[in-house]
Amino acid sequence: MAQAGEPRYRARQVFRWLHAGASANPAEMSNLPRPLRARLAEESLEIASEIVAVRRANDGTRKVLLRLAGNAQIECVVIPMKRLEEPSQDADLAAVPEDDDAPVEGAPTRVTVCLSTQHGCAMGCVFCASGRSGLFRGLSAAEVIEQVRVARAQLSPGEVLRNLVFMGMGEPLHHYGETARALRVLTHADGMDLSLRRITVSTVGLVPGIDRLGEDFGGKVGLAVSLHAATDELRNKIVPMNARYSVGDIMAALRRYPLPRRRRITLEYTLIRDVNDAAEHARELVRLVRGLKVKINLIPMNPVAGSGLEASSPERVRAFQEAVAGSGISCFVRVRRGDDVDAACGQLALGGEAPAPQLIRGIRRKTQ
């Protein structure tokens, strides 16, 4: 607005239309003078995005395939929370505060939106489809926010957007600046005015990003860490980035994270058959996290075509959960959402190569 010779308050007016009013059409911005509306129409305020496809799962989950600038194709997921479902039992809604009220009959269906932050991913986790083609580029803050706008348009009558989880394609802390900018815009009082308490950012454990997130947002943003193993020897094989930031480094960062009272850090643990699901792995996990304010979400690995890896059996999942919970640590099994349309954890991808067979064999040889 300054470059256009307009007063500062015009910027706030446009911002409100874009984010609180959810309109990028200058013709609808009735409190702007007509010459300014005409100029904005020429320059265009739209984010270049196109909905390529929307796939609806049997449980009501919707996976939205978006095409962004430069033909970048990414996916975001709209996840309805079942009525009368206890929030703390639903790991897909990791942003729900510990003191949140359970939904009541007749109330709107609360929805979580899972956002992507990159086109592809550079982390290379062996159980996840998102990084099989590598990283093409990071998304701008505007492109992250565009997913929220698109998701809101997908809501059905009786649904209300309640939580955001940065758990889609990509590593949110890999290009921290754009993720932080998106958080500030999404929670701005003149915009969508979403609560930081209802937003969770997931990371494989980029320690500098964890520290910055805690410093910049005072610990109010929910933090989830994709752990998947309690020792460096095993985690190096499952999460290659562990070679740079070890399990010990991550635990130290979690102890520094400025958690508000009554909040906990979420640790995500994908259970892979004959890889990290044995009783000894559960004992190692308990020893690792003792004394930390955490809850553990166990995720039986979702099918990823060509990966050569499989989910742990229900019996082994149950035994693992009982072993951890029996030690006094909150431990839940993630409710699968949208897996019939490849919208569940680890399934967001657009093709690419499977993990190297020799890596898979190496993991299994170590754990058998």
TORGU-634770 format. One record per residue: residue in three letters; x, y, z of N, C-alpha, C in turn. Coordinates in steps of 0.001 Angstrom, whole numbers, padded with zeros to 6 digits, always signed. Layout:
ALAXYZXYZXYZ ...
***
This chain:
MET+000826-001200+000000+000000+000000+000000+000865+001257+000000 ALA+002005+001186+000703+002914+002344+000691+003437+002596-000723 GLN+003782+001530-001428+004267+001688-002800+003191+002258-003713 ALA+001934+002020-003366+000824+002537-004164+000422+003942-003729 GLY+001143+004498-002738+000808+005825-002265-000426+005862-001389 GLU-000791+004720-000821-001996+004629+000005-001634+004718+001484 PRO-002542+005166+002333-002281+005216+003783-002155+003816+004367 ARG-001522+003724+005542-001223+002434+006148-002476+001620+006434 TYR-003565+002298+006800-004757+001544+007191-005354+000757+006031 ARG-005010+001119+004789-005495+000338+003642-004925-001083+003666 ALA-003694-001201+004154-003076-002532+004226-003877-003439+005153 ARG-004304-002886+006284-005095-003683+007222-006434-004068+006597 GLN-007052-003137+005854-008329-003432+005215-008192-004584+004223 VAL-007151-004526+003389-006936-005591+002399-006626-006905+003108 PHE-005785-006839+004137-005444-008046+004894-006699-008708+005451 ARG-007603-007892+006003-008831-008449+006564-009671-009123+005497 TRP-009767-008516+004325-010538-009152+003248-009919-010485+002840 LEU-008588-010506+002733-007909-011720+002265-008041-012865+003264 HIS-007958-012550+004549-007854-013614+005543-009110-013785+006401 ALA-009642-012713+006926-010878-012835+007710-012083-012972+006792 GLY-012091-012225+005689-013206-012286+004753-013091-013383+003731 ALA-011895-013988+003639-011652-015106+002707-012018-014737+001280 SER-011656-013511+000869-011921-013080-000498-010682-012390-001053 ALA-010242-012850-002213-009128-012204-002902-009618-011421-004103 ASN-010924-011218-004190-011516-010486-005304-011658-009018-004914 PRO-010852-008118-005485-010929-006700-005113-012307-006093-005334 ALA-013074-006615-006268-014407-006066-006526-015315-006192-005311 GLU-015022-007171-004433-015841-007374-003242-015371-006539-002047 MET-014232-005863-002184-013662-005106-001072-014314-003734-001018 SER-015519-003685-000481-016391-002527-000591-015894-001289+000143 ASN-014988-001440+001125-014504-000274+001860-013248+000326+001243 LEU-012850-000151+000055-011715+000429-000663-012231+001346-001761 PRO-011507+002433-002064-011920+003295-003170-011816+002555-004509 ARG-012661+002910-005434-012713+002194-006708-011384+002198-007464 PRO-010653+003320-007507-009355+003276-008212-008395+002233-007623 LEU-008399+002108-006297-007529+001115-005667-008005-000296-005990 ARG-009308-000511-005976-009832-001828-006337-009430-002204-007756 ALA-009484-001224-008650-009109-001488-010044-007632-001843-010146 ARG-006800-001135-009391-005363-001427-009436-005063-002818-008878 LEU-005709-003154-007767-005498-004478-007182-005975-005575-008125 ALA-007052-005315-008860-007550-006306-009811-006539-006553-010921 GLU-005841-005492-011337-004820-005638-012378-003634-006456-011891 GLU-003241-006229-010629-002058-006913-010094-002383-008318-009602 SER-003641-008584-009279-004127-009883-008823-003599-010237-007434 LEU-004512-010524-006550-004177-010954-005192-004318-012465-005023 GLU-004676-013153-006078-004904-014594-005996-003584-015348-005878 ILE-003607-016418-005096-002509-017382-005097-002803-018371-006218 ALA-001805-018617-007044-002003-019537-008165-002189-020956-007630 SER-003423-021409-007584-003698-022772-007130-004888-023329-007889 GLU-004876-024628-008049-005965-025309-008755-006244-026619-008037 ILE-007509-026871-007732-007877-028150-007156-007910-029183-008277 VAL-006975-030127-008222-006889-031157-009248-007876-032281-008958 ALA-007973-032659-007691-008880-033757-007321-009178-033695-005836 VAL-010349-034183-005479-010727-034357-004079-011197-035793-003912 ARG-010549-036533-003040-010930-037927-002783-011516-038020-001381 ARG-012672-038602-001290-013380-038709-000009-013326-040143+000490 ALA-012860-040312+001726-012764-041634+002337-014100-042021+002957 ASN-014228-043285+003301-015455-043775+003913-015745-043116+005256 ASP-014689-042671+005953-014891-042052+007267-015116-040543+007184 GLY-015231-040007+005961-015491-038583+005789-014255-037740+005571 THR-013081-038335+005724-011836-037612+005456-011761-037253+003978 ARG-011301-036032+003680-011122-035611+002291-009654-035281+002025 LYS-009105-035886+000992-007743-035555+000566-007832-034679-000667 VAL-007226-033493-000579-007312-032513-001663-005954-032415-002346 LEU-005946-032655-003644-004733-032512-004447-004744-031129-005088 LEU-003734-030325-004762-003630-028959-005256-002448-028822-006204 ARG-002639-028045-007258-001532-027675-008134-001200-026216-007872 LEU+000051-025949-007527+000510-024603-007225+001421-024100-008345 ALA+002016-022938-008152+002886-022351-009163+004023-023299-009521 GLY+004417-023284-010780+005500-024144-011235+005117-025601-011297 ASN+003818-025861-011368+003285-027226-011450+003593-028052-010210 ALA+003827-027388-009084+004035-028108-007825+002703-028693-007366 GLN+002669-030001-007165+001450-030660-006718+001636-031156-005287 ILE+000741-030732-004440+000814-031105-003028-000571-031540-002563 GLU-000611-032160-001394-001870-032638-000848-002074-032104+000567 CYS-003327-031753+000876-003720-031442+002243-004939-032296+002560 VAL-005216-032472+003840-006254-033417+004252-007203-032751+005235 VAL-008496-032927+004993-009552-032440+005873-010052-033629+006686 ILE-009894-033570+008012-010170-034716+008875-011284-034363+009856 PRO-012479-034893+009673-013548-034635+010645-013350-035483+011885 MET-013631-034892+013036-013539-035622+014289-014888-036225+014591 LYS-014904-037497+014946-016166-038165+015240-016844-037518+016428 ARG-018153-037388+016353-018904-036840+017470-018749-037735+018707 LEU-018681-037107+019838-018571-037787+021130-017278-038575+021277 GLU-016280-038262+020424-015009-038963+020535-014116-038210+021512 GLU-013478-038920+022380-012618-038287+023374-011372-037740+022682 PRO-011088-036423+022764-009975-035851+022027-008645-036498+022339 SER-008371-036799+023603-007062-037323+023962-006810-038712+023392 GLN-007878-039375+022918-007698-040689+022324-007444-040593+020820 ASP-007530-039392+020265-007450-039232+018820-006144-038561+018451 ALA-005162-039357+018084-003838-038817+017819-003790-037975+016567 ASP-004747-038136+015653-004757-037301+014466-005078-035854+014810 LEU-005680-035609+015955-006007-034257+016378-005022-033836+017457 ALA-003759-033826+017091-002705-033582+018076-002738-032174+018636 ALA-003466-031253+017967-003493-029883+018453-004506-029673+019562 VAL-005341-030671+019854-006350-030499+020896-005667-030386+022250 PRO-005884-029293+022983-005248-029139+024292-005703-030216+025263 GLU-004881-030430+026275-005198-031467+027247-006482-031156+028018 ASP-006794-029852+028196-007954-029492+028983-009179-029212+028126 ASP-009128-029597+026855-010245-029334+025955-011457-030169+026354 ASP-012633-029604+026161-013848-030340+026448-014116-031348+025341 ALA-014609-032506+025705-015014-033478+024708-016236-032950+023971 PRO-016393-033318+022676-017556-032858+021933-018847-033381+022555 VAL-019893-032603+022397-021183-033000+022937-022142-033243+021789 GLU-023114-034078+022057-024074-034437+021027-024826-033194+020561 GLY-024944-033044+019226-025636-031903+018657-024717-030740+018335 ALA-023477-030760+018846-022524-029691+018559-021949-029885+017158 PRO-021384-028823+016561-020768-028970+015237-019651-030010+015260 THR-019439-030660+014139-018335-031608+014008-017040-030831+013833 ARG-016111-031040+014745-014839-030327+014677-013916-030993+013667 VAL-013203-030159+012932-012374-030635+011828-010937-030200+012035 THR-010021-031125+011763-008598-030811+011717-008151-030807+010256 VAL-007320-029841+009900-006752-029790+008553-005257-030071+008655 CYS-004814-031042+007879-003399-031424+007816-002765-030717+006625 LEU-001728-029913+006884-001126-029049+005875+000236-029559+005422 SER+000535-029337+004160+001862-029619+003611+002680-028340+003599 THR+003999-028474+003760+004887-027310+003758+005938-027379+002658 GLN+006005-028513+001961+006977-028654+000881+006387-029491-000242 HIS+006889-029271-001453+006585-030143-002583+007664-031224-002575 GLY+007296-032392-002069+008275-033438-001822+008847-033286-000431 CYS+009937-033999-000164+010559-033942+001160+011982-034466+001051 ALA+012877-033865+001821+014287-034259+001783+014688-035174+002925 MET+013752-035513+003812+014119-036239+005022+014365-037726+004785 GLY+013655-038326+003831+013935-039708+003442+013527-040781+004429 CYS+012555-040527+005293+012098-041562+006229+011592-042775+005444 VAL+012026-043966+005827+011816-045134+004971+010376-045608+004899 PHE+009548-045213+005870+008152-045669+005903+007204-044670+005250 CYS+007728-043544+004745+006891-042429+004292+007014-042239+002792 ALA+005859-042049+002135+005835-041888+000685+006221-040485+000239 SER+006112-039497+001115+006274-038101+000688+007664-037794+000142 GLY+008685-038458+000661+010040-038124+000255+010646-039035-000783 ARG+009850-039908-001358+010419-040903-002271+010918-040297-003572 SER+010424-039125-003923+010928-038432-005107+011897-037320-004745 GLY+012217-037180-003465+013088-036109-003026+012332-034797-002859 LEU+013077-033735-002632+012494-032414-002428+012581-031606-003715 PHE+011446-031073-004141+011417-030187-005306+011569-028732-004857 ARG+010730-028309-003915+010873-026960-003364+010027-026823-002110 GLY+010360-025825-001318+009541-025493-000177+008372-024622-000610 LEU+007319-024633+000174+006162-023794-000109+006299-022462+000613 SER+005794-021420-000008+005769-020119+000652+004701-020126+001735 ALA+004779-019162+002634+003746-019034+003657+002378-018869+003007 ALA+002333-018110+001914+001058-017899+001219+000488-019214+000703 GLU+001356-020109+000238+000877-021389-000289+000413-022315+000831 VAL+001011-022188+001995+000530-022954+003148-000856-022447+003559 ILE-000984-021132+003633-002261-020536+004017-003342-020830+002978 GLU-002968-020886+001724-003929-021205+000670-004582-022566+000914 GLN-003846-023508+001462-004420-024818+001774-005535-024697+002811 VAL-005356-023786+003774-006402-023576+004776-007645-023001+004118 ARG-007453-022024+003228-008594-021432+002523-009340-022490+001722 VAL-008594-023321+000994-009207-024371+000182-009928-025376+001078 ALA-009290-025747+002188-009897-026725+003101-011199-026189+003696 ARG-011219-024913+004045-012437-024335+004611-013590-024415+003609 ALA-013257-024264+002332-014292-024353+001300-014812-025777+001143 GLN-014058-026765+001650-014462-028163+001543-015329-028621+002723 LEU-015486-027773+003729-016244-028179+004906-017710-028409+004557 SER-018270-029434+005132-019680-029759+004939-020517-028993+005965 PRO-021819-028860+005723-022686-028232+006731-022551-028942+008079 GLY-022444-028179+009134-022295-028763+010462-020855-029012+010859 GLU-019887-028709+009993-018473-028863+010315-017849-027496+010573 VAL-016894-027456+011497-016195-026213+011810-014701-026515+011943 LEU-013871-025661+011316-012430-025828+011413-011981-025522+012836 ARG-011301-026471+013459-010897-026302+014850-009387-026368+015037 ASN-008728-027265+014327-007300-027480+014540-006542-027548+013227 LEU-005265-027159+013283-004355-027301+012154-003162-028132+012605 VAL-002738-029054+011757-001522-029813+012023-000609-029711+010811 PHE+000606-029264+011039+001613-029188+009986+002280-030555+009903 MET+001555-031510+009324+001992-032904+009291+001857-033518+007907 GLY+001655-032694+006885+001494-033217+005533+002844-033443+004866 MET+002905-033206+003567+004142-033405+002827+005205-032401+003276 GLY+006414-032894+003487+007526-032013+003800+007822-031892+005281 GLU+008946-031282+005583+009421-031032+006938+009211-029544+007255 PRO+008263-029219+008149+007921-027809+008411+009083-026948+008885 LEU+010068-027538+009573+011169-026750+010109+012368-026709+009169 HIS+012241-027320+007991+013342-027332+007029+013567-025944+006449 HIS+012491-025213+006214+012610-023787+005854+011749-023015+006849 TYR+012335-022833+008001+011621-022342+009179+010924-021016+008931 GLY+011571-020110+008194+011029-018766+008028+009623-018746+007463 GLU+009358-019567+006448+008027-019581+005830+006995-020233+006753 THR+007399-021261+007478+006485-021878+008438+006110-020891+009531 ALA+007090-020177+010066+006819-019203+011120+005929-018080+010599 ARG+006178-017632+009382+005344-016571+008796+003900-017051+008642 ALA+003726-018279+008179+002374-018830+008049+001675-018867+009403 LEU+002393-019271+010448+001809-019317+011791+001366-017928+012241 ARG+002183-016925+011975+001840-015565+012402+000617-015041+011662 VAL+000539-015319+010362-000599-014834+009582-001882-015563+009977 LEU-001804-016871+010126-002990-017660+010458-003569-017281+011820 THR-002714-016795+012723-003174-016474+014074-003345-014975+014283 HIS-003184-014183+013240-003292-012725+013358-004725-012323+013695 ALA-004864-011383+014621-006196-010976+015085-007041-010367+013974 ASP-006415-009780+012963-007158-009183+011852-007419-010183+010730 GLY-006958-011428+010902-007145-012432+009870-008050-013558+010330 MET-007604-014790+010159-008403-015936+010600-008480-016027+012117 ASP-007504-015431+012787-007499-015367+014256-007584-016755+014880 LEU-006856-017717+014300-006800-019054+014868-005903-019042+016104 SER-006137-019960+017004-005371-020011+018242-004112-020852+018068 LEU-002982-020335+018554-001745-021120+018534-001918-022422+019298 ARG-002778-022425+020296-002999-023626+021101-003589-024760+020264 ARG-004197-024415+019134-004857-025424+018316-004072-025721+017043 ILE-002793-025412+017069-001921-025693+015934-000757-026535+016423 THR-000448-027593+015695+000687-028452+016026+001630-028534+014831 VAL+002903-028382+015087+003945-028510+014069+004713-029792+014339 SER+004831-030628+013308+005541-031903+013429+006909-031810+012757 THR+007897-032431+013364+009254-032416+012813+009921-033760+013045 VAL+010877-034103+012180+011661-035313+012411+012737-035078+013469 GLY+012857-033830+013897+013835-033542+014946+014920-032571+014525 LEU+014582-031535+013754+015563-030509+013394+015738-029583+014599 VAL+016785-029825+015340+016972-029185+016642+016981-027660+016575 PRO+017696-027028+015636+017655-025560+015597+016239-025024+015380 GLY+015450-025712+014554+014078-025295+014322+013205-025452+015554 ILE+013413-026529+016312+012664-026723+017562+012950-025584+018520 ASP+014230-025210+018638+014605-024118+019542+013979-022800+019093 ARG+014018-022526+017796+013457-021262+017291+011944-021227+017477 LEU+011289-022354+017249+009833-022410+017420+009460-022086+018863 GLY+010200-022663+019796+009935-022391+021204+010192-020941+021571 GLU+011277-020372+021052+011619-018984+021366+010627-018005+020742 ASP+010278-018232+019470+009453-017266+018748+007988-017287+019189 PHE+007509-018446+019630+006087-018561+019960+005843-018945+021419 GLY+006884-018880+022231+006731-019095+023658+006196-020463+024036 GLY+006400-021447+023173+005920-022792+023467+004432-022975+023266 LYS+003731-021940+022790+002283-022037+022615+001896-022914+021433 VAL+002791-023052+020453+002530-023942+019324+002783-025371+019767 GLY+001820-026254+019503+002022-027656+019822+003190-028232+019038 LEU+003960-029071+019677+005126-029685+019039+004956-031197+019000 ALA+005166-031779+017820+005161-033232+017657+006481-033637+017003 VAL+007077-034688+017501+008358-035162+016975+008189-036577+016447 SER+008557-036786+015185+008544-038120+014585+009774-038867+015074 LEU+009592-039713+016064+010729-040361+016716+011023-041732+016100 HIS+010107-042681+016267+010120-043985+015598+011188-044966+016085 ALA+012114-044517+016888+013105-045408+017491+013753-044662+018644 ALA+014215-045401+019638+014764-044779+020843+016283-044814+020888 THR+016913-045450+019913+018375-045501+019875+018863-044961+018539 ASP+020065-044391+018559+020638-043865+017323+020885-044978+016307 GLU+021305-046136+016789+021637-047238+015877+020443-047601+015002 LEU+019260-047691+015598+018070-048044+014823+017491-046833+014109 ARG+017452-045692+014782+016818-044524+014167+017596-044037+012941 ASN+018911-044217+012933+019692-043844+011749+019181-044553+010496 LYS+018671-045760+010665+018197-046544+009535+016777-046165+009112 ILE+015984-045680+010076+014587-045338+009781+014449-043879+009369 VAL+015168-043002+010073+015121-041553+009821+016545-041086+009541 PRO+016942-040983+008285+018336-040638+007962+018827-039340+008599 MET+017938-038370+008831+018347-037101+009425+018898-037284+010838 ASN+018667-038451+011444+019190-038707+012785+020711-038681+012801 ALA+021337-038924+011655+022794-038866+011602+023304-037456+011896 ARG+022446-036453+011673+022836-035066+011950+022390-034612+013326 TYR+021155-034952+013693+020626-034589+015006+020221-035874+015705 SER+021033-036290+016650+020867-037588+017287+019681-037595+018227 VAL+019334-038792+018699+018262-038933+019677+018572-038103+020920 GLY+019816-038117+021367+020201-037328+022532+020031-035831+022297 ASP+020406-035371+021083+020235-033952+020747+018763-033557+020797 ILE+017906-034430+020263+016469-034134+020214+015891-034096+021628 MET+016256-035067+022462+015731-035077+023828+016160-033834+024597 ALA+017384-033381+024363+017842-032158+025028+017011-030954+024569 ALA+016686-030910+023277+015865-029814+022746+014457-029848+023339 LEU+013916-031042+023523+012572-031157+024100+012561-030697+025553 ARG+013642-030954+026261+013713-030491+027654+013819-028971+027728 ARG+014356-028354+026659+014458-026885+026625+013165-026225+026158 TYR+012302-026983+025489+011114-026381+024884+010210-025806+025972 PRO+009790-024538+025849+009049-023876+026936+007573-024265+026962 LEU+007286-025453+027441+005914-025952+027463+005046-025177+028450 PRO+003874-024719+028017+002935-024139+028982+002423-025228+029926 ARG+001872-024781+031034+001322-025718+032003+000201-026535+031355 ARG+000126-027795+031676-000905-028730+031218-000772-029107+029736 ARG+000325-028752+029103+000549-029200+027732+001660-030243+027712 ARG+001637-031083+026693+002667-032105+026532+003167-032114+025098 ILE+004358-032580+024911+004912-032788+023576+004439-034146+023079 THR+004102-034213+021813+003673-035477+021205+004871-036157+020544 LEU+005071-037416+020859+006086-038224+020177+005368-039233+019290 GLU+005667-039189+018000+005041-040098+017043+005967-041286+016799 TYR+005399-042473+016857+006199-043694+016743+005484-044632+015779 THR+005989-044710+014551+005421-045609+013549+005908-047029+013814 LEU+004987-047950+013991+005338-049339+014281+005456-050119+012981 ILE+006666-050598+012720+006982-051335+011492+007280-052778+011860 ARG+006622-053681+011193+006740-055108+011524+008195-055576+011475 ASP+008630-056199+012554+009959-056792+012686+011093-055772+012580 VAL+010772-054500+012796+011797-053463+012728+011952-052758+014070 ASN+010850-052202+014597+010948-051396+015817+009806-051672+016788 ASP+009226-052869+016705+008003-053152+017469+008163-054228+018530 ALA+009384-054559+018880+009607-055614+019868+009519-055064+021289 ALA+009419-055966+022252+009332-055563+023653+010547-054749+024083 GLU+011719-055112+023569+012928-054373+023943+012874-052931+023446 HIS+012217-052718+022288+012087-051362+021759+011169-050532+022649 ALA+010124-051157+023158+009224-050450+024072+009971-050057+025348 ARG+010793-050968+025871+011561-050663+027093+012551-049530+026836 GLU+013185-049539+025680+014127-048467+025340+013414-047115+025262 LEU+012211-047127+024699+011441-045892+024584+011067-045349+025963 VAL+010651-046212+026837+010282-045796+028197+011481-045165+028901 ARG+012631-045810+028791+013836-045264+029438+014190-043895+028862 LEU+014024-043737+027567+014418-042500+026892+013594-041304+027349 VAL+012283-041477+027469+011396-040329+027684+011028-040116+029147 ARG+011510-040963+030018+011127-040818+031426+011516-039438+031936 GLY+010563-038763+032593+010798-037430+033112+010377-036309+032183 LEU+010076-036631+030935+009612-035628+029973+008089-035550+029975 LYS+007551-034363+029720+006103-034194+029598+005704-034522+028163 VAL+005406-035802+027943+005114-036257+026583+003890-037162+026584 LYS+003297-037283+025413+002362-038371+025144+002855-039035+023879 ILE+002686-040335+023801+003211-041100+022672+002055-041592+021817 ASN+002130-041288+020536+001147-041768+019572+001769-042889+018759 LEU+001250-044073+018913+001712-045215+018126+000938-045246+016816 ILE+001666-045408+015713+001062-045380+014378+001409-046682+013664 PRO+000507-047649+013654+000786-048831+012826+001021-048372+011394 MET+002138-048735+010827+002524-048198+009519+001401-048362+008502 ASN+001079-047267+007833+000072-047313+006782+000690-047837+005495 PRO-000101-048538+004686+000448-049137+003468+001054-048089+002535 VAL+002272-048349+002075+002938-047510+001079+003441-048440-000011 ALA+002841-048334-001188+003147-049262-002282+004636-049266-002598 GLY+005202-050464-002707+006590-050612-003106+007610-050401-002018 SER+007167-050135-000783+008131-049840+000277+008826-051095+000789 GLY+008156-052245+000686+008718-053469+001228+008574-053577+002732 LEU+007876-052640+003353+007678-052636+004796+006205-052831+005106 GLU+005921-053372+006300+004541-053664+006677+004256-053174+008082 ALA+002975-053002+008363+002558-052609+009700+002740-053764+010679 SER+002970-053415+011927+003019-054427+012978+001638-055057+013138 SER+001609-056279+013614+000335-056960+013828-000436-056282+014955 PRO-001778-056396+014968-002562-055809+016058-002111-056297+017430 GLU-001723-057571+017511-001280-058115+018793+000008-057429+019266 ARG+000915-057183+018322+002181-056547+018697+001979-055070+019035 VAL+001072-054426+018322+000749-053036+018635+000187-052931+020050 ARG-000737-053835+020374-001356-053818+021692-000309-054090+022785 ALA+000580-055034+022548+001605-055350+023541+002556-054166+023738 PHE+002887-053487+022644+003786-052334+022729+003121-051225+023535 GLN+001852-050951+023231+001127-049903+023962+001035-050237+025444 GLU+000717-051461+025764+000580-051850+027169+001901-051725+027911 ALA+002991-052050+027226+004298-051952+027869+004650-050504+028196 VAL+004338-049590+027277+004650-048175+027503+003690-047569+028520 ALA+002392-047792+028320+001392-047230+029231+001544-047801+030632 GLY+001948-049063+030726+002135-049688+032026+003257-049071+032829 SER+004109-048291+032156+005196-047601+032850+004799-046197+033272 GLY+003504-045867+033088+003003-044570+033530+003103-043465+032510 ILE+003378-043819+031246+003506-042820+030183+002252-042873+029318 SER+001654-041726+029046+000462-041675+028194+000811-042198+026808 CYS+000068-043181+026368+000388-043840+025092-000909-044248+024411 PHE-001107-043800+023178-002330-044072+022437-001991-044628+021063 VAL-002906-045354+020486-002762-045849+019118-003537-044913+018209 ARG-002883-044396+017211-003523-043439+016321-004692-044076+015590 VAL-005798-043349+015581-006973-043784+014827-006700-043550+013350 ARG-006819-044581+012557-006575-044420+011130-007671-043585+010499 ARG-007272-042588+009729-008223-041735+009040-007828-041645+007576 GLY-008754-041975+006705-008549-041757+005278-007577-042683+004595 ASP-007248-043828+005231-006256-044704+004609-006780-045358+003329 ASP-008112-045416+003159-008645-046019+001938-008507-045102+000721 VAL-008112-043836+000946-007813-042945-000182-006378-042428-000071 ASP-005519-043182+000622-004108-042828+000803-003936-041440+001413 ALA-004764-041151+002427-004694-039849+003090-004150-039957+004507 ALA-003752-041153+004923-003288-041348+006295-001809-040997+006421 CYS-001322-041066+007648+000057-040702+007938+001028-041488+007051 GLY+001940-040757+006389+002958-041386+005559+002527-041701+004148 GLN+001258-041424+003803+000757-041817+002480+000658-040664+001489 LEU+000911-039430+001933+000771-038302+001023+001968-038255+000088 ALA+001712-038460-001201+002793-038480-002176+002207-038499-003563 LEU+003080-038243-004523+002661-038239-005920+003586-039137-006726 GLY+003770-040365-006238+004644-041292-006941+006071-041148-006458 GLY+007014-041726-007206+008416-041651-006828+008967-043028-006547 GLU+010229-043041-006217+010916-044309-006016+010694-044841-004615 ALA+010665-046138-004485+010559-046780-003177+011899-046687-002465 PRO+011908-046814-001132+013178-046868-000416+014064-047977-000966 ALA+015349-047752-000917+016280-048720-001492+016137-050082-000830 PRO+016025-051171-001614+015846-052502-001029+016943-052872-000048 GLN+018195-052442-000334+019271-052803+000575+019098-052144+001932 LEU+018474-050946+001980+018223-050295+003251+017182-051067+004042 ILE+016122-051508+003364+015090-052293+004021+015682-053583+004573 ARG+016480-054256+003772+017084-055511+004242+017986-055238+005437 GLY+018706-054095+005424+019584-053758+006529+018847-053548+007825 ILE+017687-052920+007746+016866-052704+008936+016430-054040+009506 ARG+015916-054889+008667+015363-056173+009144+016465-057086+009668 ARG+017622-057042+009030+018705-057903+009494+019123-057504+010913 LYS+019077-056201+011199+019482-055722+012514+018479-056130+013583 THR+017198-056177+013245+016182-056362+014272+015703-057790+014411 GLN+016042-058656+013478+015555-060048+013559+016465-060867+014455 
***
